[in-house]
Amino acid sequence: MPESALTLYKQLPSHASLDAYFRSGGIPVPHTWWVAATDVQNSTAAIAAGRYKDVNVAGGLALVAAANALNDFEFPFLFGGDGVLFLIPPDAVDTMRDVLADTVASVREWFALDLRAALIPVQALYNEGFAFRMARQVISPYYTQAILEGDALDEIDRLLKHDDRYRLGDEGLTGKADFTGFTCRWQDIPSPAGEVLTLIVRGDSAAISDVLAAIEKTYGPESSHRPVREELLSLDDTGANVAKEAIVAGRGQTGGLTRLKIAMEMFITGLAMRFRIPLRAFHYDLARLKEYQVISSDYKKYDGTLKIVLSGTSDSRTALLGYLDDLYRSGRIQYGAHVSDRAIMTCLLHSGSGRDVHFVDGADGGYTLAAIALKKQLLEKKEASG
């Protein structure tokens, strides 16, 4: 894809925080662009069966394939636990049809999960009167996070799940997705304080700002409540998570050579981290690998809702949820929450651009189950308003 295709997004000013975004806002998504969206059908049942990591992997695979197809990893995207949403310019649409179709087929074959995928023209959303804005926030030198907002997001979700007009299957597939860059080499991340709270909050900008202030008050500063910290990261020596990477890397084949290659890479990485050996892979100094995971993690983001994963105590959770209940009863917010004792991290790397992102979710269902609780409150609000 020509470098100029995503120049508009790359040249947007970076917001230092969500509060800074609320003060200045974003720009309308170009009407010629398209929305790509995925989600795992029946993800709640899969999570109940203990397959939360499979759901996360299936939800995120389309994004690394898109980055490889675009030969870029600086385009607007967000991860929602069991799916992704990203924006592409019109000259990438035909390529992305094959990428998404093969991702759907691969997820079905490798993980026995049904992935919904859709390509929706932004103009179609504007024709129906929906608003759609975008902005960006530079999280690290290697990761730029999109900020997306507008009632178009609810319509995208409806079209993906309940309307066949833009849905993609794997019929007529003429190309293969490239999943190079997907990695799954870290153990689940325990909370040193006992709990991980996955939270989704919907409200206006003033309410979200108040929620962010309440998080600081109840959970402390970012350094104490962010779930990904260097001292908590351990390579997956059990092989449970690595097996999923092997399935993807081998395109469904988990032969010995693929597992051996991953094992050797992990062994070398472990030595580099332990003895501070100055080895490099892509843009990584392997001795500082944990640092890269921390600075490019997406534990907090905004897509018309605040999505955040917090590490803290049960007392902190009780105080925060009590405050959120007060905001809910006053009609200022709706929210959903899920509690676990650890977080999980799914890593995507695009070697060509030297960029990466580390998707963070609460274990045992995280964002997926929090979203169910949020939808219940939204339904209650709708019924109360007649």
C-alpha positions in Angstrom: 0.0 0.0 0.0 1.3 3.5 -0.8 2.7 5.3 2.2 0.3 8.2 1.6 -2.8 6.0 2.1 -2.8 6.4 5.8 -1.0 9.7 6.0 -4.1 11.5 7.4 -4.2 9.3 10.4 -0.4 9.4 11.0 -0.4 13.2 10.9 -3.1 13.7 13.4 -1.8 15.4 16.6 -1.3 13.0 19.4 -3.4 13.4 22.5 -1.4 13.1 25.8 -4.4 11.6 27.6 -8.1 10.9 27.3 -8.9 14.1 29.1 -6.8 16.0 26.5 -8.9 14.2 23.8 -12.2 15.2 25.5 -11.1 18.9 25.4 -10.2 19.0 21.7 -11.9 15.9 20.1 -11.1 14.1 16.9 -11.8 14.4 13.2 -14.5 12.7 11.2 -13.4 9.3 9.7 -13.0 9.9 6.0 -16.1 8.9 4.1 -14.2 6.9 1.6 -12.7 4.6 4.2 -14.0 1.3 5.3 -14.5 -0.4 8.7 -13.3 -4.0 9.2 -14.8 -5.7 12.3 -14.6 -9.2 13.7 -16.0 -11.0 16.7 -16.2 -14.6 18.0 -19.8 -16.0 17.9 -20.9 -17.8 21.1 -17.8 -16.5 22.8 -19.6 -16.7 26.2 -20.0 -20.4 25.9 -16.4 -20.9 24.8 -15.2 -18.9 27.8 -17.5 -20.9 30.1 -15.7 -24.0 28.8 -12.3 -22.5 29.8 -11.3 -21.4 26.3 -10.9 -17.7 27.1 -7.4 -17.7 25.6 -8.6 -19.3 22.3 -11.2 -16.6 22.1 -8.6 -13.8 22.6 -6.4 -15.4 19.9 -9.2 -15.8 17.5 -10.4 -12.2 18.2 -7.0 -10.7 17.5 -5.7 -12.7 14.5 -7.3 -10.5 11.9 -5.3 -7.5 13.0 -1.8 -9.0 12.6 -3.0 -10.3 9.2 -4.2 -6.8 8.3 -0.9 -5.3 9.3 1.0 -7.7 7.1 -1.3 -7.0 4.2 -1.0 -3.2 4.6 2.7 -3.5 5.3 2.1 -1.1 8.1 1.0 -1.2 11.7 0.1 2.4 12.2 -3.6 2.5 11.3 -6.6 2.9 13.5 -7.5 -0.3 15.4 -8.9 -1.4 18.7 -9.1 -4.8 20.4 -12.3 -5.8 22.3 -11.4 -9.2 23.8 -13.3 -11.4 21.3 -12.8 -9.3 18.2 -11.2 -6.3 16.6 -12.3 -3.2 14.8 -10.0 -1.3 12.4 -10.2 1.3 9.6 -8.7 0.9 6.1 -8.6 3.2 3.1 -10.4 2.2 -0.1 -7.4 0.9 -2.0 -7.0 -1.9 0.6 -10.6 -3.2 0.5 -10.1 -6.0 -2.0 -7.0 -7.3 -0.3 -8.8 -7.2 3.1 -11.7 -9.3 1.9 -9.3 -12.2 1.3 -7.4 -11.5 4.6 -10.6 -11.6 6.6 -12.1 -14.5 4.7 -9.0 -16.6 5.3 -8.9 -15.6 9.0 -12.5 -16.8 9.3 -11.6 -20.1 7.7 -8.4 -20.5 9.8 -10.1 -19.8 13.1 -12.8 -22.4 12.3 -10.2 -25.0 11.3 -7.6 -24.4 14.0 -9.7 -23.5 17.0 -13.2 -24.7 16.2 -14.6 -21.2 16.7 -16.9 -19.3 14.4 -15.5 -15.8 13.7 -17.8 -13.2 12.3 -16.2 -10.7 10.0 -17.6 -7.7 8.1 -16.4 -4.9 5.8 -18.6 -1.8 6.1 -18.2 1.4 4.0 -18.0 4.5 6.3 -20.2 6.3 3.7 -23.0 3.9 4.4 -22.8 4.9 8.1 -22.9 8.5 7.2 -25.8 8.0 4.9 -27.8 6.8 7.9 -26.9 9.8 9.9 -24.3 8.2 12.2 -21.4 10.1 13.6 -17.9 8.7 13.5 -14.7 10.3 14.7 -11.1 9.3 15.2 -8.0 10.5 17.0 -4.7 9.0 18.1 -2.5 8.7 21.2 1.2 7.7 21.0 1.6 5.2 23.8 5.2 4.4 23.0 7.7 4.7 20.2 6.4 1.4 18.9 2.6 1.7 19.5 0.1 4.3 18.5 -3.4 3.8 19.9 -6.5 4.9 18.1 -9.3 6.7 19.8 -12.7 6.1 18.2 -16.0 7.7 19.1 -19.5 8.2 17.7 -22.8 6.3 17.5 -21.5 4.7 14.3 -19.8 2.2 16.6 -23.0 0.8 17.9 -24.3 0.5 14.4 -21.1 -1.3 13.3 -21.7 -3.8 16.1 -25.3 -4.3 15.0 -24.4 -4.8 11.4 -21.6 -7.3 12.3 -23.9 -9.4 14.5 -27.4 -9.0 13.1 -27.2 -8.0 9.4 -25.8 -10.1 6.6 -25.3 -7.2 4.1 -21.6 -6.7 4.9 -20.8 -10.1 6.4 -17.9 -12.1 4.9 -17.6 -15.8 4.7 -14.8 -17.8 3.2 -16.5 -18.4 -0.2 -14.4 -17.6 -3.2 -11.2 -17.3 -1.2 -8.3 -16.5 -3.5 -5.6 -15.5 -1.1 -4.1 -16.5 2.3 -3.7 -14.3 5.3 -0.2 -13.9 6.7 -0.2 -14.3 10.5 3.5 -13.7 11.0 4.1 -11.6 14.1 1.5 -13.2 16.3 3.2 -14.4 19.5 1.9 -16.0 22.7 4.9 -16.5 24.9 3.9 -15.1 28.3 2.2 -16.8 31.2 -1.0 -15.3 32.5 -0.1 -12.2 34.6 -1.0 -12.5 38.3 -2.2 -9.6 40.4 0.1 -9.1 43.3 -2.8 -7.4 45.1 -5.1 -10.4 44.5 -7.5 -9.1 41.8 -7.7 -8.0 38.2 -10.8 -5.9 37.4 -11.9 -5.6 33.8 -14.1 -2.6 33.3 -16.2 -1.1 30.5 -17.8 2.3 31.2 -20.2 4.2 28.9 -21.0 7.9 29.6 -20.3 11.4 28.4 -16.8 12.9 28.5 -17.4 14.5 31.9 -18.5 11.2 33.4 -15.6 9.3 32.0 -13.2 12.0 33.4 -14.8 11.5 36.8 -14.4 7.7 36.5 -10.7 8.1 35.6 -10.2 10.4 38.7 -12.0 7.8 40.8 -9.7 5.0 39.5 -6.7 7.1 40.6 -8.3 7.7 44.0 -9.2 4.1 44.7 -6.5 2.1 42.9 -3.6 4.6 43.1 -1.4 5.9 40.2 -0.9 4.0 36.9 2.3 2.5 38.2 0.4 0.6 40.9 -2.8 -0.3 39.0 -1.6 -1.3 35.5 -1.6 -5.1 35.2 1.5 -5.4 33.0 4.7 -4.8 35.0 8.1 -6.1 34.4 8.3 -7.9 37.7 5.1 -9.8 37.0 6.1 -11.2 33.5 7.3 -14.7 33.1 7.9 -16.6 29.9 5.5 -19.5 29.4 7.6 -22.5 30.3 4.4 -24.7 30.6 3.9 -24.5 26.8 0.1 -24.0 27.2 0.1 -20.6 25.6 2.9 -21.3 23.2 0.9 -24.2 21.7 -1.5 -21.6 20.3 1.3 -19.7 18.6 2.6 -22.9 17.2 -0.8 -23.7 15.7 -0.9 -20.2 14.0 2.7 -20.3 12.9 2.3 -23.8 11.4 -1.1 -22.9 9.9 -2.8 -25.6 11.8 0.1 -28.0 11.9 1.9 -28.3 15.2 4.9 -30.3 14.1 8.1 -30.6 16.0 10.1 -28.1 13.9 7.7 -25.3 14.7 7.6 -26.0 18.4 11.4 -26.5 18.4 12.0 -23.1 16.7 9.7 -21.3 19.3 11.4 -23.2 22.2 14.9 -22.2 21.0 13.8 -18.6 20.6 12.4 -18.6 24.1 15.5 -20.2 25.5 17.7 -17.5 23.9 15.4 -14.8 25.0 15.4 -16.1 28.6 19.2 -16.1 28.7 19.3 -12.6 27.3 16.9 -11.2 29.9 18.5 -13.1 32.8 22.1 -12.2 32.0 21.5 -8.9 30.2 23.1 -10.2 27.0 22.8 -7.5 24.3 21.1 -9.6 21.6 18.6 -8.0 19.1 15.5 -9.4 17.3 13.6 -6.9 15.1 13.5 -3.7 17.1 13.8 -5.5 20.4 16.9 -5.5 22.6 16.1 -8.9 24.1 17.6 -8.0 27.5 14.9 -5.3 27.7 12.1 -7.4 26.3 9.8 -7.1 29.4 10.1 -3.3 29.2 8.8 -3.4 25.6 5.7 -5.4 26.7 4.9 -2.9 29.4 5.3 0.3 27.4 3.3 -0.9 24.4 0.4 -2.6 26.3 -3.2 -1.5 25.7 -4.6 -1.9 29.2 -6.6 1.3 28.8 -8.4 2.6 25.7 -11.5 4.5 24.5 -14.0 3.6 21.8 -17.0 5.6 23.0 -16.6 3.5 26.2 -13.7 3.4 28.6 -12.1 0.0 28.5 -9.6 -0.7 31.2 -7.9 -3.6 33.1 -6.9 -2.8 36.6 -4.8 -4.7 39.1 -5.6 -4.1 42.8 -7.2 -5.2 46.0 -10.8 -6.3 46.7 -11.2 -3.2 48.8 -10.2 -1.0 45.9 -12.7 -2.8 43.7 -15.5 -2.4 46.3 -14.8 1.3 46.6 -14.7 1.9 42.8 -17.7 -0.1 42.0 -19.6 1.6 44.8 -18.8 4.9 43.1 -19.8 3.6 39.7 -23.1 2.3 41.2 -23.8 5.9 42.4 -23.1 7.2 38.9 -25.3 4.6 37.4 -28.2 5.3 39.7 -27.9 9.0 38.8 -28.1 8.2 35.1 -24.6 9.4 34.2 -23.1 6.1 33.2 -23.7 2.4 32.4 -20.9 -0.1 33.1 -19.9 -3.7 33.1 -17.3 -5.4 35.2 -15.5 -8.7 35.5 -13.2 -9.9 38.3 -10.3 -12.4 38.0 -7.0 -13.0 39.7 -4.8 -12.4 36.7 -4.6 -10.8 33.3 -3.7 -12.3 29.9 -1.6 -10.8 27.1 -1.7 -11.4 23.4 1.2 -9.9 21.4 1.3 -8.7 17.8 4.5 -7.6 16.1 5.0 -6.1 12.7 8.7 -6.6 11.9 8.6 -4.4 8.7 7.6 -1.3 10.6 9.2 -2.1 13.9 5.9 -1.6 15.7 4.0 -3.8 18.1 1.1 -4.0 20.5 0.3 -6.2 23.5 -3.4 -6.7 24.0 -4.4 -7.0 27.7 -7.6 -8.6 28.9 -8.8 -10.0 32.2 -8.5 -13.8 32.4 -11.6 -16.0 32.4 -13.6 -13.8 30.2 -12.5 -10.2 30.9 -14.0 -7.8 28.3 -16.4 -10.3 26.8 -18.2 -10.9 30.1 -17.9 -7.2 31.2 -19.7 -6.3 27.9 -22.6 -8.6 28.7 -23.0 -6.8 32.1 -22.9 -3.5 30.3 -25.5 -4.5 27.8 -27.8 -5.5 30.7 -27.6 -2.0 32.1 -28.1 -0.4 28.7 -31.3 -2.5 28.3 -32.5 -1.5 31.7 -32.0 2.1 30.7 -33.9 1.7 27.5 -36.8 -0.1 29.2 -36.9 2.7 31.9 -37.1 5.4 29.3 -40.1 3.7 27.6 
